[in-house]
Amino acid sequence: MEGRFKPSPNMVTLYRLYVLIVVAPIALVGCVITWIVYISSPDLTWVAALLFSIPIIAVVAFLSYWI
């Protein structure tokens, strides 16, 4: 039953490529925004870092588990 809901082995590479294509620009934007927040207000840097990193980590973790 478990193998029934898994993607085809041929599609795993494609899923990983799509995740990389989507996550890399989002992570780059998150790093730039965190750096801008660090320059303007160093005390709030952790808030910006958490707001951008937690959703990305959650999505990548879910897709890694599913694939």
C-alpha positions in Angstrom: 0.0 0.0 0.0 2.8 2.4 0.8 4.5 2.1 -2.6 1.2 3.0 -4.3 1.3 6.6 -3.2 5.0 7.1 -4.0 6.0 8.9 -7.2 7.5 6.9 -10.1 11.3 6.5 -9.8 11.7 8.3 -13.1 9.9 11.3 -11.6 12.0 11.7 -8.5 14.8 13.4 -10.4 12.3 15.8 -11.9 10.7 16.6 -8.5 14.2 17.3 -7.1 15.0 19.6 -10.0 11.8 21.5 -9.6 12.4 21.9 -5.8 15.9 23.3 -6.5 14.6 25.7 -9.2 11.9 27.0 -6.8 13.7 26.9 -3.5 17.0 28.5 -4.7 15.6 31.9 -5.7 13.3 32.0 -2.7 16.3 31.3 -0.4 18.4 33.9 -2.1 15.7 36.5 -1.7 15.4 35.5 2.0 19.1 35.9 2.5 19.1 39.4 0.9 16.1 40.5 2.9 17.7 39.2 6.1 20.9 41.0 5.3 18.9 44.3 4.7 17.1 43.8 8.0 20.5 43.2 9.7 21.8 46.5 8.3 18.8 48.5 9.4 17.9 46.8 12.7 20.2 44.0 13.9 17.9 43.1 16.8 15.2 41.9 14.4 17.4 39.8 12.2 16.3 36.6 13.8 12.6 37.4 13.1 13.3 37.9 9.4 15.5 34.8 9.2 12.7 32.6 10.8 10.0 34.1 8.7 11.8 33.1 5.5 13.5 29.9 6.6 10.8 27.9 8.4 8.3 27.7 5.4 11.2 26.7 3.1 12.4 24.0 5.5 8.9 22.7 5.9 8.2 22.4 2.2 11.6 20.8 1.5 11.2 18.4 4.4 7.7 17.3 3.3 8.8 16.8 -0.3 11.9 14.9 0.8 9.8 12.6 2.9 7.2 12.1 0.2 9.8 11.4 -2.6 
